[in-house]
Amino acid sequence: MAHLLPFHTAILDTVCGHETNDLLVIGRGLGLRRLVCTLLKIYDDPRRLILLVNATPEEEAAIGDELGIMGCRRPGLRVITYETPTKERQATFCSATKLLYEQGGLLSVTSRILVVDMLKNDISTALISGMVVLHAERVTALALEAFIVRLYREKNKDGFLKAFTDQPEHITSGLSPLKNVMKELQLRRVHIHPRFQEDVQQSLQEHRADVVEIGQPMTESMTTIHGAILHCMNATLADLKRSNTSLDLDELTIDNAYFRRFEVIVRKQLDPVWHKVGPRTKQLVKDLATLRHLLGYLLTYDAFQFHAYCETLIAAESTSASGRTKQNHSAWMMTDSANIIFTLAKARCYTVEKTQSKAKTVIDLADDEDAWEALDAMEGNVKTPKRPPWLPQEVTPICEELPKWTSLSEILLEIEEEIQRTETMKPSKRPLGNNTVLIMTNSARAGSLITEFLSALDNDAPDGQKGHSLMLRKLRLYLWWKKQLKDGKDNVPFLPPSEVRDLPDDGTDQISEALKRKDKMRAERDKSRRRVRGGTPVQPARKDRDVSVAPKEEEPADFSRFIFSLSNPGDDAIPLSEITLDDLDSIQFMEQFDTSYGLLTPSESVIVRVYSDDSDDLLLAQLKPRFLIMYEPNMDFVRRIEVYRSTHPGYGIRVYHMVYSDSCEEHKYLAGVRKEKDSFEALIKEKATMVLTIQEERREDPGDAIIKTISTRIAGGRRELSTEASQVVVDMREFRSTLPSLLHAGHLLVIPATLTVGDYIITPEMCVERKSLSDLVSSFNSGRLYTQCELMSAHYKYPILLVEFEEDKAFSLDILTDARSFAKPVGKYPKKNTKEVREGEFSPTIQSKLVLLTLSFPRLKIIWSASPYATAEIFRDLKRNNREPDPAKAIAVGAEEDPEQGGGINAAAEDLLRCLPGITTKNVRFVGSQVKSVREFAEMELAGVQKILGNDPGKACWEFMHRGDRKSN
């Protein structure tokens, strides 16, 4: 683990106290994970229980590894997830008499599990010494983390709480956003450390990296396309603002359109009136997302990928996703700018000319061929490559390469010269670090494209043609793809058969002498080997290579050959599958093994990686590269380099920062820096004027503790005395929602349980099944809602269906017109071939289905709730003048004979079983009692499944698990 910088030490001295509760807001890339790991190491003590909350699985693994490097290994950071059963969570690693929580140490728990364990008293809140909360910017009044802090502070006033975040942009929206976060976390101290703080600047300016900034201009065609896309985005934004003048759309600017969060901003503004806006406005919102993607693909895709994407946009403009004719067309597609985009996208790949018969001039230069070649070499003339025979005569290949490819090849040559120069120096004067070249990109697609370019790099080619062989291969791939589409073949993948990929791209159809010798040697080896199954010898390699486009093969065989071609180390290498024991002693094998399969020295290796989170700090510390190429700009990684250089002062590093000049890439980078700076300034100003909130302790009136209900139905109006707390029994699966947290905030006792019938039991006679709009649609389509209502009507006097809307969306069923459901019908006879609704036929709406549901169950009550807050108020009103529910009886309702059958059930496995045909709410518990796991149930024979479910349901379930929707032949 690298040493801490002075500003790291100052931050730890401020926040590591056990008696203080702090919120730390720090700039991205300044070592937040390093601070968290160091803090956890300080707190690591078996006598203390420290909980890590709101960490992703990747962060848990990375923090655990770094703590292991720092020496925290016994037991280190233990992780509790939904995959850990309850019995194992309560067991110990050393003693069977203590609970896992009572062992102390560092524990990382998912929020949902921790809430349930705290409510069920599986963990004693008084034993918690402190909590470390990550991603504090996500904590809102509806978040589970706010629920956890509330439960924590109810019974533990002495434990500390430390919250961390490196996303200041997410704490700047709304009224007093910093105050709201601190209120939900019940904190009173906040520490803000941006990059421009004085302590941070002094720590990072002492040792600076050698940075080479490369402003790569775009090609003329790319510049024109770039300007046309920006023109379309401006026109679309202006049209969107004109269509919705009543909304505040000031944040809809081009600078914000560069970021992924832009779609969230647009939908957040339009969600309250989304059901009222016309189809034109909805199409404009989709067009903004399409144009943003198109702008990014221009700089990251090669010319053929970009042209193929443009063709898919043109095809999607005429046909909708359902295959019908599209009604609402994109306005930007009809503009002159769109014509420029699509025309130049094709011109970057190839041009098509009319073929004209011309007489060929024959010049006999056979005698002077050597002289002409020598003259061309002296003058530096490049010999024009032969025209590939597979290329149509009317097609002229352009194959425009990305401009960064040329700069990348020049950088690699410069690095190679620098490595050779340092090798001639004395060992004592050589700079520390590895000669490994590290290339960083924004996406895996860009990294894959760079890898392909480097494998086909030709340093002797002129600028702009370094990867000409790669582009020719992509051109052939594109022509094959177009031919398959023209022939009417559906679902054509963007990859040719192996015969097409293996063809030479040098323009000749002849096999080289080396390949002929290789095929001959392989044939001789095959003859001397044992026969394969079937009694026939292995067929020798095919010598005649057909240059025509081969027909499409079966997908599995084609895919396997495609994967093999990707993993083929080289044309002259011996495949590992063909190596025998006799080959191990051959001279050819010894010569080729190190070249094809041996280890590479650091000076010969180039590593391409994608920008990640704080794990990049560990990557730099492990590789210690002397040369780093930032193929695409990234503000976070620039700071990680600064921190790495300051913590490793003896190691030199040269950074090549590549960016397209006057492009959206440069504008996005500068806009991100400016946006973070403005966010920090807003937080600093709010901190200076913020009024701290005094947390109110939850106290109940002593009289209310005794008199819970006042019933006017009792003669004389006397009061009914009850010592039970006002409580609600909540199903375990409902803790994915925000309603349990709001019920607890409304002074109701929330009791988690595994319920068979209903989601919420609010009184002994009242059961509530809560449905969001999307869940309501999927439940109707799958038939699950009918079964749930049937069970509620059979076991409770007042069955209630509560339809809950989202707070920031319209309180109307009209928003369901855009909703889609991908639920699979699970009825007894599911339809496998559903035809489209013809004109004149009736398509049932959600209203008609609700009417049929109420006719089927007359006692069913339907309650509409505008938001989770309104649901909490409705529950309090329904509980008034009624008795409290009994959790034991609620669990026993609907269970098969055993009242305790609902306890200890894996909710995730039960949800999976419910989705299978033939399994309903009535028999899902019986199925769980007959098998130990879902894997065992899936591996059972047909007879075993039919024994559990019956003949017809068992056959339907078994066929679905083994065949899916495919018809048996």
ChimeraX attribute file (.defattr): number of C-alpha atoms within 10 A of each C-alpha:
attribute: neighborCount
match mode: 1-to-1
recipient: residues
	/A:1	12
	/A:2	14
	/A:3	12
	/A:4	16
	/A:5	16
	/A:6	13
	/A:7	19
	/A:8	19
	/A:9	13
	/A:10	12
	/A:11	15
	/A:12	15
	/A:13	10
	/A:14	11
	/A:15	21
	/A:16	18
	/A:17	13
	/A:18	14
	/A:19	12
	/A:20	16
	/A:21	21
	/A:22	24
	/A:23	22
	/A:24	18
	/A:25	24
	/A:26	20
	/A:27	21
	/A:28	21
	/A:29	22
	/A:30	28
	/A:31	21
	/A:32	19
	/A:33	20
	/A:34	21
	/A:35	17
	/A:36	21
	/A:37	20
	/A:38	21
	/A:39	16
	/A:40	23
	/A:41	18
	/A:42	12
	/A:43	20
	/A:44	21
	/A:45	16
	/A:46	14
	/A:47	13
	/A:48	18
	/A:49	22
	/A:50	27
	/A:51	26
	/A:52	23
	/A:53	21
	/A:54	22
	/A:55	18
	/A:56	13
	/A:57	13
	/A:58	11
	/A:59	16
	/A:60	19
	/A:61	15
	/A:62	17
	/A:63	21
	/A:64	21
	/A:65	17
	/A:66	19
	/A:67	22
	/A:68	17
	/A:69	11
	/A:70	14
	/A:71	11
	/A:72	21
	/A:73	13
	/A:74	11
	/A:75	14
	/A:76	19
	/A:77	26
	/A:78	18
	/A:79	17
	/A:80	16
	/A:81	15
	/A:82	13
	/A:83	8
	/A:84	12
	/A:85	13
	/A:86	16
	/A:87	10
	/A:88	12
	/A:89	15
	/A:90	16
	/A:91	15
	/A:92	16
	/A:93	11
	/A:94	9
	/A:95	10
	/A:96	10
	/A:97	9
	/A:98	13
	/A:99	18
	/A:100	21
	/A:101	22
	/A:102	17
	/A:103	17
	/A:104	20
	/A:105	24
	/A:106	26
	/A:107	21
	/A:108	23
	/A:109	20
	/A:110	21
	/A:111	22
	/A:112	21
	/A:113	16
	/A:114	21
	/A:115	24
	/A:116	19
	/A:117	17
	/A:118	15
	/A:119	17
	/A:120	14
	/A:121	10
	/A:122	16
	/A:123	19
	/A:124	16
	/A:125	18
	/A:126	15
	/A:127	16
	/A:128	20
	/A:129	20
	/A:130	22
	/A:131	22
	/A:132	21
	/A:133	22
	/A:134	22
	/A:135	16
	/A:136	25
	/A:137	21
	/A:138	18
	/A:139	21
	/A:140	18
	/A:141	18
	/A:142	18
	/A:143	17
	/A:144	24
	/A:145	26
	/A:146	21
	/A:147	24
	/A:148	20
	/A:149	18
	/A:150	19
	/A:151	18
	/A:152	21
	/A:153	18
	/A:154	12
	/A:155	12
	/A:156	18
	/A:157	9
	/A:158	14
	/A:159	21
	/A:160	21
	/A:161	25
	/A:162	24
	/A:163	23
	/A:164	22
	/A:165	20
	/A:166	22
	/A:167	19
	/A:168	24
	/A:169	17
	/A:170	16
	/A:171	22
	/A:172	18
	/A:173	10
	/A:174	9
	/A:175	8
	/A:176	15
	/A:177	17
	/A:178	22
	/A:179	21
	/A:180	17
	/A:181	20
	/A:182	22
	/A:183	19
	/A:184	20
	/A:185	27
	/A:186	19
	/A:187	22
	/A:188	17
	/A:189	14
	/A:190	18
	/A:191	16
	/A:192	18
	/A:193	19
	/A:194	23
	/A:195	18
	/A:196	12
	/A:197	11
	/A:198	11
	/A:199	16
	/A:200	18
	/A:201	13
	/A:202	13
	/A:203	17
	/A:204	22
	/A:205	13
	/A:206	11
	/A:207	18
	/A:208	16
	/A:209	17
	/A:210	13
	/A:211	13
	/A:212	12
	/A:213	12
	/A:214	15
	/A:215	15
	/A:216	16
	/A:217	15
	/A:218	19
	/A:219	13
	/A:220	10
	/A:221	16
	/A:222	22
	/A:223	14
	/A:224	15
	/A:225	23
	/A:226	21
	/A:227	17
	/A:228	20
	/A:229	21
	/A:230	17
	/A:231	16
	/A:232	21
	/A:233	24
	/A:234	15
	/A:235	14
	/A:236	22
	/A:237	21
	/A:238	13
	/A:239	15
	/A:240	20
	/A:241	16
	/A:242	10
	/A:243	15
	/A:244	14
	/A:245	9
	/A:246	8
	/A:247	11
	/A:248	11
	/A:249	16
	/A:250	7
	/A:251	13
	/A:252	18
	/A:253	14
	/A:254	17
	/A:255	16
	/A:256	17
	/A:257	21
	/A:258	22
	/A:259	13
	/A:260	12
	/A:261	10
	/A:262	20
	/A:263	17
	/A:264	10
	/A:265	15
	/A:266	16
	/A:267	15
	/A:268	13
	/A:269	17
	/A:270	23
	/A:271	15
	/A:272	17
	/A:273	16
	/A:274	19
	/A:275	20
	/A:276	12
	/A:277	14
	/A:278	10
	/A:279	14
	/A:280	16
	/A:281	18
	/A:282	16
	/A:283	16
	/A:284	21
	/A:285	18
	/A:286	13
	/A:287	21
	/A:288	22
	/A:289	16
	/A:290	13
	/A:291	19
	/A:292	21
	/A:293	13
	/A:294	18
	/A:295	21
	/A:296	14
	/A:297	16
	/A:298	20
	/A:299	22
	/A:300	21
	/A:301	18
	/A:302	20
	/A:303	28
	/A:304	22
	/A:305	19
	/A:306	21
	/A:307	23
	/A:308	17
	/A:309	17
	/A:310	19
	/A:311	15
	/A:312	11
	/A:313	15
	/A:314	13
	/A:315	11
	/A:316	15
	/A:317	16
	/A:318	14
	/A:319	14
	/A:320	14
	/A:321	8
	/A:322	8
	/A:323	9
	/A:324	9
	/A:325	12
	/A:326	13
	/A:327	11
	/A:328	13
	/A:329	18
	/A:330	15
	/A:331	16
	/A:332	20
	/A:333	17
	/A:334	10
	/A:335	14
	/A:336	11
	/A:337	19
	/A:338	19
	/A:339	15
	/A:340	16
	/A:341	22
	/A:342	19
	/A:343	15
	/A:344	19
	/A:345	24
	/A:346	19
	/A:347	18
	/A:348	20
	/A:349	24
	/A:350	18
	/A:351	13
	/A:352	13
	/A:353	10
	/A:354	8
	/A:355	9
	/A:356	8
	/A:357	6
	/A:358	6
	/A:359	6
	/A:360	6
	/A:361	6
	/A:362	6
	/A:363	6
	/A:364	8
	/A:365	10
	/A:366	9
	/A:367	8
	/A:368	10
	/A:369	11
	/A:370	11
	/A:371	12
	/A:372	13
	/A:373	14
	/A:374	12
	/A:375	12
	/A:376	13
	/A:377	12
	/A:378	9
	/A:379	9
	/A:380	9
	/A:381	10
	/A:382	12
	/A:383	9
	/A:384	6
	/A:385	8
	/A:386	9
	/A:387	15
	/A:388	16
	/A:389	14
	/A:390	15
	/A:391	15
	/A:392	12
	/A:393	14
	/A:394	12
	/A:395	13
	/A:396	14
	/A:397	18
	/A:398	17
	/A:399	24
	/A:400	21
	/A:401	23
	/A:402	20
	/A:403	17
	/A:404	22
	/A:405	20
	/A:406	19
	/A:407	18
	/A:408	19
	/A:409	19
	/A:410	14
	/A:411	15
	/A:412	17
	/A:413	13
	/A:414	12
	/A:415	20
	/A:416	15
	/A:417	12
	/A:418	13
	/A:419	15
	/A:420	12
	/A:421	11
	/A:422	13
	/A:423	11
	/A:424	9
	/A:425	11
	/A:426	8
	/A:427	10
	/A:428	7
	/A:429	8
	/A:430	13
	/A:431	15
	/A:432	17
	/A:433	16
	/A:434	17
	/A:435	24
	/A:436	20
	/A:437	23
	/A:438	21
	/A:439	22
	/A:440	22
	/A:441	22
	/A:442	17
	/A:443	14
	/A:444	13
	/A:445	13
	/A:446	22
	/A:447	20
	/A:448	14
	/A:449	14
	/A:450	19
	/A:451	15
	/A:452	13
	/A:453	20
	/A:454	18
	/A:455	11
	/A:456	15
	/A:457	19
	/A:458	15
	/A:459	15
	/A:460	9
	/A:461	12
	/A:462	12
	/A:463	15
	/A:464	16
	/A:465	20
	/A:466	21
	/A:467	26
	/A:468	21
	/A:469	18
	/A:470	20
	/A:471	23
	/A:472	20
	/A:473	17
	/A:474	20
	/A:475	21
	/A:476	20
	/A:477	19
	/A:478	20
	/A:479	17
	/A:480	20
	/A:481	17
	/A:482	14
	/A:483	13
	/A:484	20
	/A:485	13
	/A:486	10
	/A:487	8
	/A:488	9
	/A:489	10
	/A:490	9
	/A:491	8
	/A:492	13
	/A:493	10
	/A:494	13
	/A:495	16
	/A:496	25
	/A:497	22
	/A:498	20
	/A:499	17
	/A:500	20
	/A:501	18
	/A:502	13
	/A:503	17
	/A:504	16
	/A:505	18
	/A:506	15
	/A:507	15
	/A:508	15
	/A:509	16
	/A:510	12
	/A:511	13
	/A:512	10
	/A:513	9
	/A:514	11
	/A:515	13
	/A:516	13
	/A:517	11
	/A:518	17
	/A:519	16
	/A:520	15
	/A:521	13
	/A:522	16
	/A:523	16
	/A:524	12
	/A:525	16
	/A:526	17
	/A:527	13
	/A:528	10
	/A:529	11
	/A:530	11
	/A:531	12
	/A:532	9
	/A:533	8
	/A:534	6
	/A:535	8
	/A:536	9
	/A:537	14
	/A:538	16
	/A:539	10
	/A:540	15
	/A:541	14
	/A:542	8
	/A:543	12
	/A:544	9
	/A:545	14
	/A:546	11
	/A:547	15
	/A:548	11
	/A:549	16
	/A:550	13
	/A:551	12
	/A:552	13
	/A:553	12
	/A:554	9
	/A:555	11
	/A:556	9
	/A:557	11
	/A:558	17
	/A:559	16
	/A:560	12
	/A:561	16
	/A:562	19
	/A:563	11
	/A:564	12
	/A:565	14
	/A:566	11
	/A:567	9
	/A:568	14
	/A:569	14
	/A:570	12
	/A:571	11
	/A:572	11
	/A:573	16
	/A:574	20
	/A:575	12
	/A:576	9
	/A:577	6
	/A:578	10
	/A:579	12
	/A:580	11
	/A:581	7
	/A:582	8
	/A:583	14
	/A:584	12
	/A:585	10
	/A:586	10
	/A:587	9
	/A:588	12
	/A:589	15
	/A:590	12
	/A:591	10
	/A:592	14
	/A:593	14
	/A:594	11
	/A:595	13
	/A:596	16
	/A:597	12
	/A:598	9
	/A:599	11
	/A:600	12
	/A:601	10
	/A:602	14
	/A:603	14
	/A:604	11
	/A:605	13
	/A:606	18
	/A:607	14
	/A:608	19
	/A:609	18
	/A:610	15
	/A:611	19
	/A:612	14
	/A:613	14
	/A:614	21
	/A:615	16
	/A:616	18
	/A:617	22
	/A:618	17
	/A:619	12
	/A:620	16
	/A:621	15
	/A:622	10
	/A:623	16
	/A:624	23
	/A:625	22
	/A:626	20
	/A:627	24
	/A:628	24
	/A:629	22
	/A:630	20
	/A:631	25
	/A:632	22
	/A:633	21
	/A:634	19
	/A:635	13
	/A:636	18
	/A:637	21
	/A:638	16
	/A:639	19
	/A:640	20
	/A:641	22
	/A:642	20
	/A:643	24
	/A:644	26
	/A:645	24
	/A:646	22
	/A:647	18
	/A:648	17
	/A:649	13
	/A:650	12
	/A:651	17
	/A:652	20
	/A:653	23
	/A:654	15
	/A:655	20
	/A:656	19
	/A:657	18
	/A:658	20
	/A:659	22
	/A:660	20
	/A:661	14
	/A:662	14
	/A:663	18
	/A:664	22
	/A:665	19
	/A:666	17
	/A:667	16
	/A:668	19
	/A:669	17
	/A:670	14
	/A:671	17
	/A:672	19
	/A:673	14
	/A:674	11
	/A:675	16
	/A:676	19
	/A:677	17
	/A:678	15
	/A:679	19
	/A:680	24
	/A:681	15
	/A:682	16
	/A:683	21
	/A:684	18
	/A:685	11
	/A:686	16
	/A:687	18
	/A:688	8
	/A:689	8
	/A:690	13
	/A:691	11
	/A:692	13
	/A:693	13
	/A:694	10
	/A:695	11
	/A:696	6
	/A:697	8
	/A:698	9
	/A:699	7
	/A:700	9
	/A:701	8
	/A:702	8
	/A:703	8
	/A:704	12
	/A:705	14
	/A:706	14
	/A:707	15
	/A:708	21
	/A:709	17
	/A:710	15
	/A:711	14
	/A:712	12
	/A:713	9
	/A:714	10
	/A:715	8
	/A:716	7
	/A:717	10
	/A:718	11
	/A:719	14
	/A:720	14
	/A:721	12
	/A:722	15
	/A:723	10
	/A:724	13
	/A:725	14
	/A:726	21
	/A:727	22
	/A:728	25
	/A:729	27
	/A:730	24
	/A:731	22
	/A:732	18
	/A:733	16
	/A:734	17
	/A:735	18
	/A:736	12
	/A:737	15
	/A:738	16
	/A:739	20
	/A:740	28
	/A:741	25
	/A:742	21
	/A:743	21
	/A:744	18
	/A:745	17
	/A:746	13
	/A:747	15
	/A:748	18
	/A:749	16
	/A:750	20
	/A:751	19
	/A:752	22
	/A:753	23
	/A:754	25
	/A:755	24
	/A:756	23
	/A:757	29
	/A:758	26
	/A:759	21
	/A:760	26
	/A:761	26
	/A:762	23
	/A:763	24
	/A:764	17
	/A:765	15
	/A:766	20
	/A:767	24
	/A:768	25
	/A:769	19
	/A:770	21
	/A:771	18
	/A:772	16
	/A:773	17
	/A:774	13
	/A:775	16
	/A:776	18
	/A:777	22
	/A:778	19
	/A:779	20
	/A:780	18
	/A:781	17
	/A:782	18
	/A:783	17
	/A:784	20
	/A:785	20
	/A:786	14
	/A:787	15
	/A:788	21
	/A:789	23
	/A:790	16
	/A:791	19
	/A:792	26
	/A:793	19
	/A:794	12
	/A:795	16
	/A:796	20
	/A:797	14
	/A:798	17
	/A:799	26
	/A:800	22
	/A:801	22
	/A:802	18
	/A:803	19
	/A:804	21
	/A:805	22
	/A:806	15
	/A:807	14
	/A:808	14
	/A:809	19
	/A:810	18
	/A:811	18
	/A:812	11
	/A:813	12
	/A:814	13
	/A:815	17
	/A:816	14
	/A:817	10
	/A:818	8
	/A:819	10
	/A:820	10
	/A:821	14
	/A:822	9
	/A:823	15
	/A:824	17
	/A:825	20
	/A:826	21
	/A:827	17
	/A:828	12
	/A:829	12
	/A:830	13
	/A:831	12
	/A:832	11
	/A:833	7
	/A:834	7
	/A:835	7
	/A:836	8
	/A:837	9
	/A:838	8
	/A:839	7
	/A:840	6
	/A:841	8
	/A:842	8
	/A:843	10
	/A:844	8
	/A:845	11
	/A:846	15
	/A:847	10
	/A:848	10
	/A:849	13
	/A:850	13
	/A:851	11
	/A:852	10
	/A:853	16
	/A:854	14
	/A:855	11
	/A:856	13
	/A:857	16
	/A:858	10
	/A:859	16
	/A:860	19
	/A:861	13
	/A:862	15
	/A:863	14
	/A:864	16
	/A:865	21
	/A:866	17
	/A:867	18
	/A:868	21
	/A:869	17
	/A:870	16
	/A:871	22
	/A:872	20
	/A:873	14
	/A:874	14
	/A:875	17
	/A:876	16
	/A:877	11
	/A:878	12
	/A:879	18
	/A:880	15
	/A:881	14
	/A:882	17
	/A:883	17
	/A:884	21
	/A:885	20
	/A:886	15
	/A:887	19
	/A:888	13
	/A:889	12
	/A:890	27
	/A:891	22
	/A:892	20
	/A:893	20
	/A:894	23
	/A:895	20
	/A:896	15
	/A:897	9
	/A:898	10
	/A:899	15
	/A:900	14
	/A:901	20
	/A:902	21
	/A:903	13
	/A:904	12
	/A:905	15
	/A:906	17
	/A:907	14
	/A:908	11
	/A:909	12
	/A:910	16
	/A:911	13
	/A:912	10
	/A:913	21
	/A:914	18
	/A:915	17
	/A:916	20
	/A:917	23
	/A:918	23
	/A:919	22
	/A:920	19
	/A:921	19
	/A:922	17
	/A:923	16
	/A:924	18
	/A:925	21
	/A:926	16
	/A:927	20
	/A:928	18
	/A:929	12
	/A:930	11
	/A:931	14
	/A:932	10
	/A:933	13
	/A:934	14
	/A:935	9
	/A:936	10
	/A:937	18
	/A:938	14
	/A:939	13
	/A:940	13
	/A:941	10
	/A:942	15
	/A:943	13
	/A:944	14
	/A:945	21
	/A:946	18
	/A:947	10
	/A:948	15
	/A:949	19
	/A:950	14
	/A:951	13
	/A:952	13
	/A:953	20
	/A:954	21
	/A:955	17
	/A:956	24
	/A:957	24
	/A:958	25
	/A:959	17
	/A:960	15
	/A:961	14
	/A:962	11
	/A:963	11
	/A:964	11
	/A:965	12
	/A:966	10
	/A:967	8
	/A:968	6
	/A:969	3
